[in-house]
Every structure is written in structure tokens, then in C-alpha cells.
Amino acid sequence: MPGLKHILEGSSGKSARVFFTTLGHPYDFKLSNVRKIALNGIYWALGKENEIPEKGAKVNLDVPYEPNNSGFGEKYKMNKIPEVL
């Protein structure tokens, strides 16, 4: 299961929505379906599931997504910081 949603009650007695996924390698988010799972889960956690379009959140990108790979060594762009678009 790529995403888990749950309503939990904390020690204060207040309930909170929690969305969790084990997806998350930078390359995972090259796939529109992965971005859609994450965004739909965020909408749900915010209590805005009624605002999710029938086919899911729009996940089109305005700029090419070329993520940094995870790991260490020259191959993985050590010490690179995000660029401002």
C-alpha cells in the first residue's frame, strides 16, 4: 500500500489526521502517480478531501523535475544546495 491514512486521538483527547507513505526517493516523484498519492494524502490530512478532483489532484509540473539521487560520492552531487527557480 503506497499510502496510509489514519485518524488518531492524542493524549489531549483531540483527534488528528495522519497521512504516511514509504514513497519518497527523489526519483519516485518523477512519476505523476506518486505525486498524486502524496498530494491527495495531504488534502485528506488537511480535512479537504472534498476539494480533491474526481481524478485526483493536478500534478503537472511547470518546470522539468531532475532530482538529485540519494547516496554519497561524486556520483550523487555532494554538498549541492537547491536552486532558486
N, CA, C and O atoms as CSV, one atom per row, in Angstrom:
chain,resi,resn,atom,element,x,y,z
A,1,MET,N,N,0.846,-1.173,0.000
A,1,MET,CA,C,0.000,0.000,0.000
A,1,MET,C,C,0.892,1.237,0.000
A,1,MET,O,O,1.718,1.393,0.899
A,2,PRO,N,N,0.743,2.117,-0.988
A,2,PRO,CA,C,1.629,3.274,-1.076
A,2,PRO,C,C,1.342,4.365,-0.059
A,2,PRO,O,O,2.238,5.147,0.258
A,3,GLY,N,N,0.149,4.446,0.454
A,3,GLY,CA,C,-0.184,5.497,1.413
A,3,GLY,C,C,-1.128,4.970,2.472
A,3,GLY,O,O,-1.965,4.109,2.203
A,4,LEU,N,N,-0.987,5.488,3.666
A,4,LEU,CA,C,-1.844,5.069,4.777
A,4,LEU,C,C,-2.429,6.326,5.391
A,4,LEU,O,O,-1.706,7.282,5.671
A,5,LYS,N,N,-3.721,6.326,5.600
A,5,LYS,CA,C,-4.333,7.456,6.279
A,5,LYS,C,C,-5.042,6.937,7.519
A,5,LYS,O,O,-5.632,5.857,7.517
A,6,HIS,N,N,-4.970,7.727,8.569
A,6,HIS,CA,C,-5.488,7.279,9.851
A,6,HIS,C,C,-5.913,8.487,10.671
A,6,HIS,O,O,-5.304,9.553,10.581
A,7,ILE,N,N,-6.941,8.320,11.456
A,7,ILE,CA,C,-7.328,9.367,12.395
A,7,ILE,C,C,-6.941,8.870,13.781
A,7,ILE,O,O,-7.398,7.814,14.219
A,8,LEU,N,N,-6.103,9.626,14.462
A,8,LEU,CA,C,-5.592,9.246,15.772
A,8,LEU,C,C,-6.088,10.224,16.819
A,8,LEU,O,O,-6.396,11.375,16.511
A,9,GLU,N,N,-6.163,9.765,18.044
A,9,GLU,CA,C,-6.516,10.643,19.160
A,9,GLU,C,C,-5.314,10.745,20.082
A,9,GLU,O,O,-4.792,9.736,20.556
A,10,GLY,N,N,-4.880,11.978,20.334
A,10,GLY,CA,C,-3.727,12.203,21.196
A,10,GLY,C,C,-4.115,12.229,22.661
A,10,GLY,O,O,-5.289,12.086,23.001
A,11,SER,N,N,-3.137,12.410,23.524
A,11,SER,CA,C,-3.384,12.417,24.974
A,11,SER,C,C,-4.260,13.586,25.400
A,11,SER,O,O,-4.854,13.554,26.477
A,12,SER,N,N,-4.346,14.628,24.557
A,12,SER,CA,C,-5.207,15.769,24.875
A,12,SER,C,C,-6.670,15.461,24.594
A,12,SER,O,O,-7.555,16.225,24.977
A,13,GLY,N,N,-6.921,14.344,23.925
A,13,GLY,CA,C,-8.285,13.979,23.563
A,13,GLY,C,C,-8.693,14.496,22.196
A,13,GLY,O,O,-9.773,14.170,21.704
A,14,LYS,N,N,-7.834,15.304,21.579
A,14,LYS,CA,C,-8.133,15.826,20.248
A,14,LYS,C,C,-7.711,14.803,19.195
A,14,LYS,O,O,-6.672,14.154,19.321
A,15,SER,N,N,-8.534,14.672,18.159
A,15,SER,CA,C,-8.163,13.762,17.081
A,15,SER,C,C,-7.382,14.525,16.020
A,15,SER,O,O,-7.546,15.734,15.854
A,16,ALA,N,N,-6.538,13.800,15.312
A,16,ALA,CA,C,-5.726,14.396,14.258
A,16,ALA,C,C,-5.629,13.411,13.106
A,16,ALA,O,O,-5.596,12.198,13.310
A,17,ARG,N,N,-5.585,13.937,11.919
A,17,ARG,CA,C,-5.433,13.095,10.731
A,17,ARG,C,C,-3.955,12.946,10.422
A,17,ARG,O,O,-3.190,13.908,10.492
A,18,VAL,N,N,-3.566,11.730,10.082
A,18,VAL,CA,C,-2.172,11.450,9.763
A,18,VAL,C,C,-2.127,10.720,8.426
A,18,VAL,O,O,-2.814,9.717,8.233
A,19,PHE,N,N,-1.321,11.226,7.517
A,19,PHE,CA,C,-1.072,10.555,6.243
A,19,PHE,C,C,0.391,10.149,6.217
A,19,PHE,O,O,1.265,10.953,6.539
A,20,PHE,N,N,0.661,8.919,5.840
A,20,PHE,CA,C,2.024,8.389,5.828
A,20,PHE,C,C,2.234,7.592,4.550
A,20,PHE,O,O,1.335,6.887,4.094
A,21,THR,N,N,3.415,7.706,3.981
A,21,THR,CA,C,3.786,6.870,2.848
A,21,THR,C,C,5.267,6.527,2.945
A,21,THR,O,O,6.066,7.312,3.455
A,22,THR,N,N,5.619,5.356,2.453
A,22,THR,CA,C,7.027,4.975,2.400
A,22,THR,C,C,7.649,5.395,1.076
A,22,THR,O,O,8.847,5.208,0.867
A,23,LEU,N,N,6.849,5.958,0.185
A,23,LEU,CA,C,7.391,6.522,-1.047
A,23,LEU,C,C,8.191,7.751,-0.679
A,23,LEU,O,O,7.908,8.379,0.341
A,24,GLY,N,N,9.151,8.104,-1.450
A,24,GLY,CA,C,9.858,9.318,-1.118
A,24,GLY,C,C,11.260,9.443,-1.671
A,24,GLY,O,O,11.891,10.483,-1.480
A,25,HIS,N,N,11.782,8.422,-2.354
A,25,HIS,CA,C,13.063,8.601,-3.023
A,25,HIS,C,C,12.866,9.706,-4.055
A,25,HIS,O,O,11.816,9.762,-4.695
A,26,PRO,N,N,13.841,10.577,-4.230
A,26,PRO,CA,C,13.652,11.680,-5.176
A,26,PRO,C,C,13.149,11.226,-6.548
A,26,PRO,O,O,12.350,11.927,-7.169
A,27,TYR,N,N,13.597,10.083,-7.023
A,27,TYR,CA,C,13.158,9.623,-8.346
A,27,TYR,C,C,11.701,9.181,-8.345
A,27,TYR,O,O,11.053,9.207,-9.392
A,28,ASP,N,N,11.167,8.772,-7.179
A,28,ASP,CA,C,9.756,8.381,-7.105
A,28,ASP,C,C,8.859,9.500,-7.615
A,28,ASP,O,O,7.857,9.252,-8.285
A,29,PHE,N,N,9.232,10.740,-7.288
A,29,PHE,CA,C,8.370,11.870,-7.606
A,29,PHE,C,C,8.474,12.318,-9.063
A,29,PHE,O,O,7.840,13.297,-9.457
A,30,LYS,N,N,9.269,11.609,-9.863
A,30,LYS,CA,C,9.245,11.825,-11.306
A,30,LYS,C,C,7.930,11.292,-11.875
A,30,LYS,O,O,7.472,11.741,-12.925
A,31,LEU,N,N,7.332,10.334,-11.176
A,31,LEU,CA,C,6.091,9.698,-11.629
A,31,LEU,C,C,4.883,10.491,-11.151
A,31,LEU,O,O,4.746,10.778,-9.962
A,32,SER,N,N,4.015,10.838,-12.081
A,32,SER,CA,C,2.838,11.639,-11.718
A,32,SER,C,C,1.949,10.915,-10.709
A,32,SER,O,O,1.344,11.561,-9.852
A,33,ASN,N,N,1.858,9.589,-10.795
A,33,ASN,CA,C,1.005,8.853,-9.849
A,33,ASN,C,C,1.523,8.967,-8.414
A,33,ASN,O,O,0.731,9.002,-7.473
A,34,VAL,N,N,2.829,9.024,-8.243
A,34,VAL,CA,C,3.404,9.175,-6.904
A,34,VAL,C,C,3.104,10.576,-6.368
A,34,VAL,O,O,2.734,10.739,-5.206
A,35,ARG,N,N,3.268,11.581,-7.225
A,35,ARG,CA,C,2.940,12.947,-6.799
A,35,ARG,C,C,1.461,13.053,-6.441
A,35,ARG,O,O,1.097,13.755,-5.498
A,36,LYS,N,N,0.617,12.362,-7.187
A,36,LYS,CA,C,-0.827,12.392,-6.940
A,36,LYS,C,C,-1.157,11.752,-5.592
A,36,LYS,O,O,-1.985,12.280,-4.849
A,37,ILE,N,N,-0.524,10.623,-5.264
A,37,ILE,CA,C,-0.746,9.971,-3.969
A,37,ILE,C,C,-0.391,10.926,-2.841
A,37,ILE,O,O,-1.141,11.072,-1.875
A,38,ALA,N,N,0.762,11.574,-2.972
A,38,ALA,CA,C,1.208,12.496,-1.923
A,38,ALA,C,C,0.261,13.681,-1.777
A,38,ALA,O,O,-0.142,14.010,-0.661
A,39,LEU,N,N,-0.101,14.327,-2.881
A,39,LEU,CA,C,-0.980,15.489,-2.802
A,39,LEU,C,C,-2.377,15.134,-2.316
A,39,LEU,O,O,-2.957,15.862,-1.511
A,40,ASN,N,N,-2.922,14.018,-2.800
A,40,ASN,CA,C,-4.244,13.606,-2.312
A,40,ASN,C,C,-4.199,13.313,-0.814
A,40,ASN,O,O,-5.138,13.641,-0.089
A,41,GLY,N,N,-3.112,12.699,-0.348
A,41,GLY,CA,C,-2.956,12.431,1.083
A,41,GLY,C,C,-2.867,13.709,1.900
A,41,GLY,O,O,-3.414,13.787,3.000
A,42,ILE,N,N,-2.177,14.710,1.365
A,42,ILE,CA,C,-2.068,15.999,2.060
A,42,ILE,C,C,-3.438,16.665,2.137
A,42,ILE,O,O,-3.826,17.175,3.188
A,43,TYR,N,N,-4.175,16.658,1.017
A,43,TYR,CA,C,-5.538,17.206,1.044
A,43,TYR,C,C,-6.359,16.525,2.139
A,43,TYR,O,O,-7.029,17.193,2.927
A,44,TRP,N,N,-6.301,15.179,2.183
A,44,TRP,CA,C,-7.074,14.435,3.175
A,44,TRP,C,C,-6.657,14.831,4.587
A,44,TRP,O,O,-7.510,15.092,5.436
A,45,ALA,N,N,-5.343,14.878,4.845
A,45,ALA,CA,C,-4.854,15.201,6.190
A,45,ALA,C,C,-5.295,16.596,6.631
A,45,ALA,O,O,-5.475,16.843,7.823
A,46,LEU,N,N,-5.468,17.501,5.681
A,46,LEU,CA,C,-5.926,18.851,6.000
A,46,LEU,C,C,-7.447,18.942,6.118
A,46,LEU,O,O,-7.990,20.017,6.370
A,47,GLY,N,N,-8.134,17.807,5.934
A,47,GLY,CA,C,-9.591,17.803,6.012
A,47,GLY,C,C,-10.250,18.391,4.777
A,47,GLY,O,O,-11.396,18.836,4.832
A,48,LYS,N,N,-9.534,18.393,3.670
A,48,LYS,CA,C,-10.036,18.990,2.439
A,48,LYS,C,C,-10.296,17.939,1.361
A,48,LYS,O,O,-10.170,18.225,0.170
A,49,GLU,N,N,-10.654,16.738,1.772
A,49,GLU,CA,C,-10.871,15.675,0.796
A,49,GLU,C,C,-11.989,16.008,-0.188
A,49,GLU,O,O,-11.995,15.486,-1.302
A,50,ASN,N,N,-12.929,16.861,0.198
A,50,ASN,CA,C,-14.000,17.260,-0.715
A,50,ASN,C,C,-13.481,18.144,-1.847
A,50,ASN,O,O,-14.172,18.337,-2.848
A,51,GLU,N,N,-12.281,18.679,-1.698
A,51,GLU,CA,C,-11.685,19.533,-2.734
A,51,GLU,C,C,-10.800,18.750,-3.705
A,51,GLU,O,O,-10.275,19.323,-4.660
A,52,ILE,N,N,-10.631,17.458,-3.471
A,52,ILE,CA,C,-9.824,16.633,-4.375
A,52,ILE,C,C,-10.663,16.362,-5.624
A,52,ILE,O,O,-11.760,15.815,-5.516
A,53,PRO,N,N,-10.167,16.735,-6.807
A,53,PRO,CA,C,-10.910,16.454,-8.036
A,53,PRO,C,C,-11.161,14.955,-8.200
A,53,PRO,O,O,-10.436,14.131,-7.644
A,54,GLU,N,N,-12.182,14.619,-8.961
A,54,GLU,CA,C,-12.565,13.216,-9.155
A,54,GLU,C,C,-11.391,12.345,-9.613
A,54,GLU,O,O,-11.275,11.194,-9.194
A,55,LYS,N,N,-10.530,12.885,-10.464
A,55,LYS,CA,C,-9.377,12.120,-10.959
A,55,LYS,C,C,-8.120,12.392,-10.142
A,55,LYS,O,O,-7.027,12.005,-10.556
A,56,GLY,N,N,-8.248,13.042,-9.001
A,56,GLY,CA,C,-7.107,13.321,-8.141
A,56,GLY,C,C,-6.547,14.716,-8.367
A,56,GLY,O,O,-6.908,15.409,-9.318
A,57,ALA,N,N,-5.655,15.106,-7.466
A,57,ALA,CA,C,-5.030,16.433,-7.529
A,57,ALA,C,C,-4.240,16.590,-8.822
A,57,ALA,O,O,-3.684,15.624,-9.343
A,58,LYS,N,N,-4.196,17.807,-9.327
A,58,LYS,CA,C,-3.389,18.094,-10.513
A,58,LYS,C,C,-1.915,18.043,-10.118
A,58,LYS,O,O,-1.509,18.665,-9.136
A,59,VAL,N,N,-1.132,17.314,-10.872
A,59,VAL,CA,C,0.278,17.145,-10.525
A,59,VAL,C,C,1.211,17.500,-11.680
A,59,VAL,O,O,2.370,17.084,-11.704
A,60,ASN,N,N,0.693,18.274,-12.638
A,60,ASN,CA,C,1.542,18.710,-13.750
A,60,ASN,C,C,2.625,19.630,-13.213
A,60,ASN,O,O,2.387,20.415,-12.295
A,61,LEU,N,N,3.802,19.531,-13.785
A,61,LEU,CA,C,4.928,20.359,-13.361
A,61,LEU,C,C,5.155,21.492,-14.365
A,61,LEU,O,O,5.039,21.285,-15.573
A,62,ASP,N,N,5.475,22.672,-13.872
A,62,ASP,CA,C,5.748,23.814,-14.732
A,62,ASP,C,C,7.191,23.831,-15.237
A,62,ASP,O,O,7.501,24.485,-16.232
A,63,VAL,N,N,8.058,23.115,-14.551
A,63,VAL,CA,C,9.468,23.036,-14.934
A,63,VAL,C,C,9.883,21.566,-14.891
A,63,VAL,O,O,9.285,20.782,-14.153
A,64,PRO,N,N,10.889,21.183,-15.663
A,64,PRO,CA,C,11.352,19.790,-15.618
A,64,PRO,C,C,11.840,19.433,-14.212
A,64,PRO,O,O,12.477,20.248,-13.546
A,65,TYR,N,N,11.544,18.239,-13.775
A,65,TYR,CA,C,11.972,17.766,-12.457
A,65,TYR,C,C,13.133,16.816,-12.649
A,65,TYR,O,O,12.951,15.696,-13.126
A,66,GLU,N,N,14.307,17.248,-12.285
A,66,GLU,CA,C,15.520,16.436,-12.373
A,66,GLU,C,C,16.116,16.343,-10.974
A,66,GLU,O,O,17.010,17.115,-10.626
A,67,PRO,N,N,15.626,15.404,-10.172
A,67,PRO,CA,C,16.050,15.331,-8.769
A,67,PRO,C,C,17.480,14.841,-8.599
A,67,PRO,O,O,18.043,14.166,-9.460
A,68,ASN,N,N,18.035,15.204,-7.470
A,68,ASN,CA,C,19.320,14.689,-7.047
A,68,ASN,C,C,19.111,13.254,-6.570
A,68,ASN,O,O,18.125,12.970,-5.890
A,69,ASN,N,N,20.007,12.365,-6.909
A,69,ASN,CA,C,19.916,10.997,-6.407
A,69,ASN,C,C,20.317,10.997,-4.935
A,69,ASN,O,O,21.018,11.900,-4.478
A,70,SER,N,N,19.880,10.004,-4.211
A,70,SER,CA,C,20.295,9.917,-2.811
A,70,SER,C,C,21.562,9.069,-2.720
A,70,SER,O,O,21.830,8.258,-3.606
A,71,GLY,N,N,22.317,9.248,-1.686
A,71,GLY,CA,C,23.543,8.491,-1.507
A,71,GLY,C,C,24.729,9.417,-1.319
A,71,GLY,O,O,24.571,10.614,-1.079
A,72,PHE,N,N,25.928,8.841,-1.432
A,72,PHE,CA,C,27.144,9.610,-1.208
A,72,PHE,C,C,28.128,9.366,-2.343
A,72,PHE,O,O,28.008,8.377,-3.067
A,73,GLY,N,N,29.085,10.244,-2.502
A,73,GLY,CA,C,30.113,10.091,-3.513
A,73,GLY,C,C,29.939,11.098,-4.630
A,73,GLY,O,O,28.937,11.811,-4.677
A,74,GLU,N,N,30.901,11.160,-5.524
A,74,GLU,CA,C,30.866,12.115,-6.628
A,74,GLU,C,C,29.619,11.960,-7.478
A,74,GLU,O,O,29.065,12.941,-7.974
A,75,LYS,N,N,29.195,10.753,-7.636
A,75,LYS,CA,C,28.042,10.463,-8.485
A,75,LYS,C,C,26.763,11.134,-7.982
A,75,LYS,O,O,25.839,11.356,-8.764
A,76,TYR,N,N,26.697,11.457,-6.697
A,76,TYR,CA,C,25.450,11.919,-6.095
A,76,TYR,C,C,25.430,13.400,-5.745
A,76,TYR,O,O,24.616,13.816,-4.921
A,77,LYS,N,N,26.292,14.201,-6.339
A,77,LYS,CA,C,26.268,15.656,-6.185
A,77,LYS,C,C,26.343,16.087,-4.721
A,77,LYS,O,O,25.462,16.801,-4.243
A,78,MET,N,N,27.368,15.668,-4.017
A,78,MET,CA,C,27.518,16.044,-2.609
A,78,MET,C,C,27.553,17.558,-2.456
A,78,MET,O,O,28.063,18.271,-3.320
A,79,ASN,N,N,27.010,18.033,-1.358
A,79,ASN,CA,C,27.012,19.455,-0.972
A,79,ASN,C,C,26.295,20.370,-1.959
A,79,ASN,O,O,26.501,21.583,-1.933
A,80,LYS,N,N,25.472,19.818,-2.811
A,80,LYS,CA,C,24.697,20.651,-3.729
A,80,LYS,C,C,23.477,21.185,-2.993
A,80,LYS,O,O,22.783,20.440,-2.301
A,81,ILE,N,N,23.221,22.480,-3.146
A,81,ILE,CA,C,22.056,23.081,-2.489
A,81,ILE,C,C,20.980,23.350,-3.548
A,81,ILE,O,O,21.295,23.498,-4.729
A,82,PRO,N,N,19.714,23.412,-3.127
A,82,PRO,CA,C,18.639,23.662,-4.098
A,82,PRO,C,C,18.820,25.011,-4.784
A,82,PRO,O,O,19.301,25.974,-4.187
A,83,GLU,N,N,18.428,25.055,-6.033
A,83,GLU,CA,C,18.498,26.283,-6.796
A,83,GLU,C,C,17.177,27.028,-6.694
A,83,GLU,O,O,16.119,26.413,-6.560
A,84,VAL,N,N,17.238,28.322,-6.757
A,84,VAL,CA,C,16.040,29.134,-6.783
A,84,VAL,C,C,15.564,29.186,-8.233
A,84,VAL,O,O,16.349,29.477,-9.137
A,85,LEU,N,N,14.284,28.904,-8.455
A,85,LEU,CA,C,13.744,28.928,-9.830
A,85,LEU,C,C,13.323,30.326,-10.208
A,85,LEU,O,O,12.847,30.548,-11.321
